[in-house]
Structures are given as structure tokens and as C-alpha cells.
Amino acid sequence: MMLLSVLRCGQFLSKHGITFSSTLDKIVSLQLPFGVLTQDEVAPYSCDQNYTIELLSIDPLVIYINNFVRDEEIEHLLALGKDRFSTSMVFAGSDGFREVLNRTMRSSQTAFLPKEDVVCACLVKRMQSLLGNVQHVEVEAPQIVKYATGGDHYRAHTDWFDAPKLDLPIPGSADRSLKPSNRLGSIFAYLEDDCERGETYFPHLPSVLESADGRKFALAAGDTGLLVKPRRGNAIFWNNLHPNGTGDERTSHAGLPVESGTKIGLNIWSRYFLDEVMVGGD
């Protein structure tokens, strides 16, 4: 059911040019780039967006998104995150939610961006629209990650949590108690691709054909797994969980070492609350 829902959504969006003026609330702001701005401030920025999609895998569902983030949005996000970077951490501990420094596992810089910013709010809505009939009431604050020369990397990992994380309830819920949740959908968008190597590698996914666009994809060593090259403005979407809510090990992925230059990406994660239906609902 989840696959069919997302595929139908993708087919419709591609067929109709994916113009969101009819499906997203229009968001306006000042000329980009700028500091954090809210929807109350007026100017010429519009959240409308056109993109195309390519299916990379059906099970698990993985989609390549061309032109997911516009140039002016990228410049704004880079300016917004410039002074927010700190050393990237990884989750550890008995509950899996304690953040620790592990440069062997992950070497990069990260910056969390405010969801109330007008461009961040637009990207959240853009992801929600892509998810369509799949639960998408809550999306985490976007996170920028910067990989620099010298081998910055992120070894193979999954985005979903080993155990559900207690989180705030679905917005608008009368029940204010914490609810178990996990990361359902992931989007990784490329904001800067002035680098050598640094591909996103999915070792358990089917590889691309030799005829695939070499600017975006590459055959992994031994023709095993999927390699996605950094391309500014483009993104990858994948579904992290099985229909029963458990994590899908096949979505394990790595950020391969950057040999020179800089790669900057953007993470956006949607949350799934386990006591609500994953697909459809009231």
C-alpha cells in the first residue's frame, strides 16, 4: 500500500510538472539570501517548485529527485547555516540516543536549521507533499552537513532508530504525553558539489545500468550496490521502515570520503508515530 501510494503520487507529480501552487500554501519572504524570516514578512520568494523523479529501487523504495532545491534556496540555506556548524556526532548509549563524538565513524560538520525559517518551512512542506498518503504530520528540522578535503566521511549507517524514540505527540493531538516514533522517510539533497568523490553509497541496493547518467550515478566496485554522485540541487528520497514499523536494514548507506573540495548536503527526516496508521487514515 505504501509503495503504491508513493508511486501514484510520483507519477502524478511528474506528469503535471510538480508545480505546488495548488497544493502548498504560498510562502513569501525577502530577497534571498537572508537571515531567519517567517511567513509574516513580505517579499518575492515563492515556495512553488518543479522537479522530476527517477525510481532507483522499488523495494525498498528509493527515488532520485532532480532539481529538488532551487539555486536561490541553496544560497539562503548556506548563509543560514554558516555560523551554526559544529562537529558531527553519532548516536550511542544503551538507549541509542546519547550523542557522542566518533571521528572514525563520522567526520564532518553539521548545522541544524530553524523550522520557522521561510525556506526551511517550504522544504518541509515539499517533503510532506512528496509523501502524499503516507504519514507525514511531523518532519524534523532540516540539517546541513559539510564534508571537507582530507577524507571527511560517514561510514555505513541507517537513519532509523534501533528502538522507537519517545517524542512529542502529533501536532494538534489532545494527548500531550510522549509517543513512540521513528524516522520513516529520508531526503538527502546536495547543496554543494565542488568535490572529488564523496558519493552516497547504498551497498544493499541494486546498481545502475552502465547506460545510466554518469554525472549522477556510478557503478560501485565490483558492480555491487548503488553509488549516487553529489549534484547541486538534486536529492535522494528513501523509505526507512517496513510496513510493520521495523527498520529496513537494506537502507544502510554511507557518505564516502571526500578526496578534495567540499560537499554540503541537507538532511530532512519525516517521523512516523507508531500508534497511528502509516498509510491512509481518517
KEKE-3310 file (N, C-alpha, C; in steps of 0.2 Angstrom, whole numbers, plus 5000, padded with zeros to 4 digits):
npx = (5004:5010:5020:5012:5005:5015:5021:5010:5008:5021:5020:5009:5014:5026:5020:5012:5022:5025:5021:5018:5009:4995:4995:5003:5003:5006:5022:5030:5044:5059:5071:5082:5100:5096:5093:5085:5068:5051:5034:5027:5033:5035:5038:5047:5049:5044:5036:5034:5038:5046:5050:5058:5057:5066:5065:5074:5075:5062:5059:5068:5059:5067:5070:5076:5078:5077:5082:5077:5080:5080:5092:5092:5087:5096:5107:5102:5101:5114:5119:5112:5116:5129:5136:5132:5138:5144:5155:5151:5141:5137:5124:5123:5125:5115:5102:5103:5102:5111:5122:5138:5155:5163:5175:5180:5169:5161:5165:5164:5155:5140:5124:5110:5095:5083:5065:5056:5060:5058:5062:5066:5053:5046:5053:5050:5037:5037:5043:5033:5022:5027:5027:5013:5000:5006:5010:5014:5014:5023:5039:5056:5068:5077:5094:5110:5125:5142:5156:5173:5189:5201:5196:5184:5169:5156:5153:5145:5128:5111:5096:5085:5080:5086:5077:5061:5059:5054:5044:5037:5019:5009:5006:4992:4986:4976:4981:4995:5005:5021:5025:5029:5041:5048:5060:5053:5054:5068:5076:5090:5098:5109:5119:5131:5143:5156:5168:5179:5175:5166:5153:5136:5133:5124:5125:5117:5108:5101:5112:5116:5112:5125:5122:5117:5115:5130:5134:5127:5126:5136:5144:5147:5162:5165:5153:5143:5130:5123:5129:5128:5131:5137:5127:5123:5108:5100:5092:5090:5077:5072:5063:5063:5057:5049:5032:5027:5033:5046:5064:5072:5085:5091:5092:5104:5117:5131:5142:5154:5172:5178:5189:5195:5191:5174:5159:5142:5128:5110:5100:5083:5071:5056:5044:5037:5024:5020:5008:4999:4991:5001:4999:4987:4972:4961)
npy = (4994:5006:5008:5009:5020:5030:5029:5032:5045:5051:5048:5056:5069:5070:5070:5081:5091:5095:5107:5116:5126:5124:5115:5118:5129:5146:5153:5168:5179:5190:5196:5183:5179:5178:5182:5172:5171:5174:5168:5180:5190:5200:5198:5193:5179:5163:5147:5138:5125:5115:5098:5083:5065:5050:5032:5023:5011:4999:4991:4991:5007:5019:5035:5046:5063:5076:5093:5097:5107:5124:5136:5149:5145:5137:5145:5153:5144:5140:5152:5154:5143:5145:5150:5141:5129:5114:5101:5085:5072:5056:5044:5034:5024:5015:5016:5021:5034:5044:5056:5055:5059:5052:5051:5041:5034:5045:5059:5076:5092:5098:5107:5112:5119:5132:5127:5137:5146:5153:5147:5134:5130:5129:5118:5108:5107:5103:5091:5084:5085:5077:5064:5062:5051:5044:5044:5059:5070:5075:5083:5083:5096:5103:5098:5103:5096:5096:5091:5090:5092:5080:5068:5068:5059:5047:5033:5017:5017:5017:5028:5026:5023:5011:5007:5013:5031:5041:5054:5071:5072:5070:5085:5095:5085:5080:5073:5075:5068:5059:5050:5035:5035:5035:5037:5039:5043:5048:5062:5067:5080:5088:5102:5108:5104:5104:5095:5080:5064:5057:5051:5046:5030:5015:5000:4989:4990:4988:4990:5003:5004:5002:5012:5022:5039:5046:5058:5058:5045:5031:5016:5005:4998:4982:4981:4981:4987:5004:5019:5036:5051:5068:5081:5097:5104:5092:5077:5063:5052:5040:5026:5022:5012:4996:4990:4986:4994:4992:4994:4995:4986:4986:4999:5005:5016:5026:5040:5042:5045:5062:5067:5079:5096:5102:5095:5098:5094:5091:5086:5079:5073:5063:5059:5045:5040:5027:5023:5027:5026:5020:5022:5031:5033:5043)
npz = (5000:5004:4995:4983:4985:4986:4973:4965:4968:4964:4950:4947:4950:4942:4929:4929:4930:4943:4950:4964:4967:4969:4979:4990:5003:4999:5002:5007:5006:5010:4998:4993:4998:5016:5033:5047:5043:5044:5039:5040:5035:5021:5003:4987:4987:4983:4987:4977:4966:4954:4949:4944:4944:4947:4948:4958:4965:4969:4980:4994:4993:4984:4978:4965:4965:4954:4953:4966:4976:4973:4966:4972:4984:4989:4991:5001:5012:5014:5018:5030:5038:5040:5052:5061:5062:5069:5076:5070:5077:5083:5087:5102:5116:5129:5126:5114:5110:5115:5111:5104:5101:5087:5077:5068:5064:5059:5051:5050:5048:5056:5055:5062:5056:5058:5059:5058:5049:5033:5021:5025:5031:5019:5012:5021:5019:5006:5006:5013:5004:4994:5001:5002:5004:5014:5031:5037:5046:5054:5053:5055:5060:5047:5043:5039:5032:5031:5022:5021:5012:5014:5018:5025:5030:5032:5039:5034:5039:5046:5045:5053:5070:5082:5092:5095:5097:5111:5108:5106:5104:5090:5081:5086:5093:5106:5117:5126:5130:5129:5114:5105:5092:5075:5062:5046:5032:5022:5016:5006:5001:4989:4991:4988:4977:4974:4973:4974:4973:4987:4986:4989:4995:4994:4999:4998:4989:4972:4958:4946:4928:4915:4906:4913:4918:4919:4926:4937:4943:4947:4944:4957:4965:4959:4954:4963:4973:4975:4969:4971:4965:4971:4966:4964:4970:4967:4974:4985:4989:5002:5009:5026:5034:5036:5032:5044:5053:5058:5056:5041:5035:5023:5019:5023:5022:5016:5017:5006:5008:5005:4993:4989:4989:4993:5000:5002:5011:5013:5026:5028:5038:5040:5052:5060:5069:5080:5085:5076:5060:5046:5032:5024:5033:5044)
capx = (5000:5014:5023:5008:5003:5020:5022:5005:5010:5026:5018:5005:5019:5030:5016:5010:5027:5026:5020:5015:5005:4989:4995:5006:5002:5012:5026:5034:5050:5063:5076:5087:5099:5094:5093:5079:5062:5045:5029:5024:5037:5033:5043:5046:5051:5038:5038:5032:5044:5046:5056:5056:5059:5068:5064:5081:5073:5055:5059:5065:5058:5072:5069:5081:5074:5080:5080:5073:5081:5082:5098:5092:5086:5103:5111:5100:5102:5121:5120:5108:5119:5136:5138:5129:5141:5148:5157:5145:5140:5133:5120:5126:5122:5111:5096:5104:5100:5116:5126:5145:5160:5167:5178:5181:5163:5159:5170:5160:5152:5133:5121:5103:5092:5076:5060:5051:5063:5053:5064:5065:5046:5045:5056:5046:5030:5039:5043:5026:5019:5030:5025:5006:4996:5010:5010:5019:5012:5029:5046:5062:5071:5082:5101:5115:5131:5148:5161:5178:5195:5205:5193:5178:5165:5151:5153:5138:5123:5104:5093:5080:5082:5086:5071:5057:5061:5048:5044:5031:5014:5007:5003:4985:4983:4973:4985:5001:5010:5026:5023:5035:5041:5054:5061:5050:5056:5074:5079:5097:5099:5115:5119:5137:5146:5163:5172:5180:5172:5160:5147:5132:5134:5120:5128:5112:5103:5103:5117:5113:5115:5131:5120:5114:5118:5137:5135:5123:5127:5142:5145:5152:5167:5163:5146:5139:5127:5121:5133:5125:5136:5134:5125:5119:5100:5097:5091:5088:5072:5071:5059:5067:5054:5045:5025:5025:5036:5053:5069:5074:5092:5093:5093:5110:5121:5137:5145:5161:5177:5179:5196:5196:5185:5169:5152:5137:5121:5104:5095:5076:5068:5049:5043:5031:5021:5019:5001:4995:4992:5007:4997:4980:4969:4955)
capy = (5000:5012:5009:5011:5027:5035:5029:5036:5052:5052:5048:5062:5075:5070:5071:5088:5096:5096:5114:5116:5132:5122:5110:5121:5136:5150:5156:5173:5182:5195:5193:5178:5176:5182:5178:5168:5175:5170:5170:5186:5195:5200:5199:5190:5172:5158:5140:5134:5121:5110:5094:5077:5060:5043:5027:5019:5005:4998:4988:4997:5012:5024:5039:5051:5069:5081:5100:5097:5113:5129:5139:5154:5142:5134:5151:5155:5139:5140:5158:5152:5138:5147:5151:5136:5122:5111:5094:5080:5067:5050:5041:5028:5023:5009:5018:5023:5041:5048:5059:5055:5060:5046:5053:5035:5033:5051:5065:5081:5097:5099:5113:5112:5125:5133:5126:5143:5150:5153:5142:5128:5128:5127:5112:5103:5106:5100:5084:5082:5084:5071:5058:5061:5047:5041:5048:5065:5075:5078:5082:5086:5102:5102:5098:5104:5093:5098:5086:5094:5089:5076:5062:5068:5054:5044:5025:5014:5018:5018:5034:5024:5021:5004:5007:5019:5036:5044:5061:5075:5070:5073:5092:5096:5080:5082:5069:5078:5063:5057:5045:5032:5037:5033:5040:5035:5045:5052:5065:5070:5084:5091:5109:5110:5098:5106:5090:5074:5058:5059:5049:5042:5023:5011:4994:4983:4992:4986:4995:5006:5001:5006:5017:5027:5046:5046:5064:5057:5039:5027:5009:5003:4992:4975:4982:4980:4992:5010:5025:5042:5057:5074:5085:5103:5104:5086:5074:5056:5050:5033:5024:5018:5007:4991:4992:4985:4999:4990:4997:4991:4986:4987:5006:5007:5020:5029:5045:5040:5051:5067:5067:5086:5101:5102:5093:5100:5091:5093:5080:5080:5066:5063:5055:5040:5039:5020:5022:5030:5022:5023:5024:5032:5035:5046)
capz = (5000:5005:4988:4978:4986:4984:4966:4961:4969:4960:4943:4946:4951:4936:4923:4929:4931:4950:4952:4970:4969:4971:4984:4995:5005:4996:5007:5004:5011:5007:4993:4996:5004:5021:5040:5048:5042:5045:5034:5041:5032:5014:4998:4981:4987:4982:4988:4971:4964:4949:4949:4941:4949:4944:4953:4958:4968:4971:4987:4997:4989:4983:4972:4964:4963:4950:4955:4972:4979:4969:4967:4977:4991:4992:4994:5008:5017:5016:5023:5036:5042:5040:5059:5065:5061:5075:5075:5069:5082:5082:5092:5105:5123:5130:5123:5107:5109:5118:5106:5106:5095:5084:5070:5064:5061:5056:5051:5046:5052:5055:5057:5062:5054:5062:5055:5056:5043:5027:5016:5029:5031:5012:5011:5025:5015:4999:5008:5015:4998:4991:5004:5000:5008:5019:5037:5036:5050:5058:5049:5059:5057:5042:5045:5034:5034:5027:5021:5018:5010:5019:5020:5028:5028:5036:5037:5033:5044:5044:5048:5058:5077:5084:5096:5094:5101:5113:5106:5107:5100:5083:5082:5086:5097:5113:5121:5127:5133:5124:5110:5102:5084:5072:5056:5041:5026:5022:5010:5007:4995:4988:4991:4986:4974:4972:4977:4971:4976:4992:4984:4994:4994:4996:4997:4998:4983:4965:4955:4940:4922:4913:4902:4917:4918:4923:4930:4943:4946:4945:4946:4963:4964:4958:4952:4969:4977:4971:4970:4969:4965:4973:4961:4967:4969:4967:4980:4985:4995:5003:5014:5031:5038:5034:5034:5052:5058:5060:5052:5035:5035:5016:5018:5025:5017:5018:5014:5005:5009:5000:4992:4988:4988:4998:4998:5008:5009:5018:5028:5030:5040:5042:5058:5060:5076:5079:5087:5071:5054:5042:5026:5024:5039:5044)
cpx = (5004:5017:5019:5006:5008:5021:5016:5006:5015:5024:5014:5010:5023:5026:5013:5015:5028:5026:5016:5010:4998:4989:4998:5004:5008:5015:5030:5039:5053:5068:5081:5094:5098:5094:5086:5073:5056:5040:5026:5027:5036:5039:5042:5048:5044:5041:5037:5039:5042:5052:5053:5059:5061:5068:5071:5080:5066:5055:5066:5064:5063:5070:5074:5077:5078:5078:5075:5074:5083:5089:5098:5090:5092:5107:5109:5101:5109:5123:5117:5112:5127:5139:5135:5132:5145:5150:5151:5146:5137:5130:5124:5123:5118:5104:5096:5103:5105:5121:5133:5149:5164:5169:5179:5175:5160:5163:5167:5158:5144:5130:5113:5100:5085:5070:5055:5054:5059:5055:5064:5058:5044:5047:5053:5040:5032:5040:5037:5022:5021:5027:5017:5002:4999:5010:5016:5017:5018:5035:5051:5065:5077:5089:5106:5121:5136:5153:5167:5184:5198:5202:5187:5173:5160:5150:5145:5134:5116:5101:5088:5084:5081:5079:5067:5059:5054:5049:5037:5025:5012:5004:4995:4982:4981:4978:4992:5007:5015:5024:5029:5035:5048:5055:5058:5054:5063:5074:5086:5098:5106:5115:5125:5141:5153:5168:5174:5178:5167:5154:5143:5131:5129:5122:5123:5107:5105:5107:5113:5116:5121:5128:5117:5118:5125:5138:5132:5125:5134:5141:5150:5157:5164:5155:5141:5136:5126:5126:5129:5130:5133:5133:5120:5112:5097:5096:5090:5083:5072:5066:5063:5064:5050:5037:5024:5029:5043:5057:5071:5082:5095:5094:5099:5114:5127:5139:5152:5166:5177:5186:5199:5190:5180:5162:5148:5131:5116:5100:5088:5073:5061:5049:5037:5030:5018:5011:4996:4996:4998:5005:4989:4978:4963:4956)
cpy = (5006:5013:5012:5018:5032:5035:5033:5044:5055:5053:5055:5069:5076:5072:5078:5093:5098:5103:5114:5122:5130:5117:5113:5127:5140:5153:5162:5176:5187:5191:5189:5180:5181:5178:5175:5173:5171:5172:5176:5192:5195:5201:5194:5182:5168:5151:5136:5131:5116:5105:5087:5071:5054:5038:5023:5012:5005:4995:4987:5002:5018:5028:5045:5057:5074:5088:5100:5104:5118:5133:5144:5151:5139:5140:5153:5150:5139:5146:5157:5148:5140:5147:5146:5129:5120:5104:5089:5075:5061:5047:5035:5028:5017:5010:5020:5030:5046:5050:5058:5057:5054:5048:5047:5033:5039:5057:5070:5086:5097:5105:5112:5118:5126:5131:5132:5147:5148:5147:5135:5126:5126:5120:5106:5102:5102:5092:5081:5081:5078:5064:5057:5058:5044:5046:5053:5071:5079:5077:5086:5092:5100:5102:5098:5100:5094:5093:5090:5089:5086:5070:5062:5063:5052:5037:5023:5014:5018:5025:5032:5022:5014:5002:5013:5024:5040:5052:5064:5072:5073:5080:5092:5090:5082:5078:5072:5074:5061:5051:5042:5034:5035:5037:5036:5036:5049:5056:5068:5073:5087:5098:5112:5104:5099:5101:5084:5069:5061:5057:5046:5035:5019:5004:4988:4985:4989:4992:4998:5003:5005:5012:5023:5034:5046:5052:5063:5050:5036:5020:5008:4998:4986:4975:4980:4986:4998:5016:5031:5048:5063:5078:5091:5103:5098:5082:5067:5055:5043:5032:5020:5012:5002:4993:4991:4989:4998:4993:4992:4992:4987:4995:5009:5010:5023:5035:5044:5046:5056:5068:5074:5090:5100:5099:5095:5097:5093:5087:5083:5074:5067:5058:5051:5039:5032:5019:5025:5026:5025:5025:5025:5035:5040:5053)
cpz = (5000:4998:4983:4979:4984:4976:4962:4962:4965:4952:4942:4945:4944:4930:4923:4931:4938:4952:4958:4972:4971:4977:4990:4997:5002:5002:5004:5009:5007:5002:4996:4994:5010:5028:5041:5047:5042:5039:5035:5037:5024:5009:4992:4981:4987:4983:4982:4968:4959:4949:4946:4945:4944:4949:4952:4961:4970:4978:4989:4992:4989:4977:4971:4962:4960:4952:4961:4976:4974:4971:4973:4984:4994:4995:5000:5013:5019:5020:5029:5041:5043:5047:5064:5066:5068:5073:5075:5074:5080:5088:5095:5112:5123:5126:5116:5105:5112:5112:5108:5100:5093:5077:5066:5060:5057:5057:5047:5051:5051:5058:5057:5061:5057:5057:5053:5051:5037:5022:5019:5029:5024:5010:5015:5021:5009:5001:5009:5009:4994:4994:5003:5005:5013:5025:5036:5040:5053:5054:5054:5056:5053:5045:5039:5037:5029:5028:5018:5016:5016:5022:5024:5026:5033:5034:5037:5040:5042:5048:5054:5065:5078:5088:5095:5099:5104:5111:5107:5102:5094:5084:5081:5091:5104:5118:5121:5129:5127:5120:5106:5094:5082:5065:5050:5034:5027:5015:5011:5000:4995:4987:4988:4983:4971:4975:4972:4975:4981:4990:4990:4991:4997:4995:4996:4992:4977:4962:4949:4934:4920:4908:4906:4917:4922:4927:4937:4947:4943:4948:4952:4961:4964:4956:4957:4972:4972:4974:4967:4970:4967:4967:4964:4965:4968:4973:4980:4991:4996:5009:5019:5034:5034:5035:5041:5056:5060:5054:5046:5034:5028:5015:5021:5020:5020:5014:5013:5006:5003:5000:4991:4987:4994:4996:5004:5006:5014:5019:5030:5032:5042:5048:5057:5067:5076:5081:5082:5064:5049:5035:5026:5030:5038:5039)
residu = (MET:MET:LEU:LEU:SER:VAL:LEU:ARG:CYS:GLY:GLN:PHE:LEU:SER:LYS:HIS:GLY:ILE:THR:PHE:SER:SER:THR:LEU:ASP:LYS:ILE:VAL:SER:LEU:GLN:LEU:PRO:PHE:GLY:VAL:LEU:THR:GLN:ASP:GLU:VAL:ALA:PRO:TYR:SER:CYS:ASP:GLN:ASN:TYR:THR:ILE:GLU:LEU:LEU:SER:ILE:ASP:PRO:LEU:VAL:ILE:TYR:ILE:ASN:ASN:PHE:VAL:ARG:ASP:GLU:GLU:ILE:GLU:HIS:LEU:LEU:ALA:LEU:GLY:LYS:ASP:ARG:PHE:SER:THR:SER:MET:VAL:PHE:ALA:GLY:SER:ASP:GLY:PHE:ARG:GLU:VAL:LEU:ASN:ARG:THR:MET:ARG:SER:SER:GLN:THR:ALA:PHE:LEU:PRO:LYS:GLU:ASP:VAL:VAL:CYS:ALA:CYS:LEU:VAL:LYS:ARG:MET:GLN:SER:LEU:LEU:GLY:ASN:VAL:GLN:HIS:VAL:GLU:VAL:GLU:ALA:PRO:GLN:ILE:VAL:LYS:TYR:ALA:THR:GLY:GLY:ASP:HIS:TYR:ARG:ALA:HIS:THR:ASP:TRP:PHE:ASP:ALA:PRO:LYS:LEU:ASP:LEU:PRO:ILE:PRO:GLY:SER:ALA:ASP:ARG:SER:LEU:LYS:PRO:SER:ASN:ARG:LEU:GLY:SER:ILE:PHE:ALA:TYR:LEU:GLU:ASP:ASP:CYS:GLU:ARG:GLY:GLU:THR:TYR:PHE:PRO:HIS:LEU:PRO:SER:VAL:LEU:GLU:SER:ALA:ASP:GLY:ARG:LYS:PHE:ALA:LEU:ALA:ALA:GLY:ASP:THR:GLY:LEU:LEU:VAL:LYS:PRO:ARG:ARG:GLY:ASN:ALA:ILE:PHE:TRP:ASN:ASN:LEU:HIS:PRO:ASN:GLY:THR:GLY:ASP:GLU:ARG:THR:SER:HIS:ALA:GLY:LEU:PRO:VAL:GLU:SER:GLY:THR:LYS:ILE:GLY:LEU:ASN:ILE:TRP:SER:ARG:TYR:PHE:LEU:ASP:GLU:VAL:MET:VAL:GLY:GLY:ASP)
# end
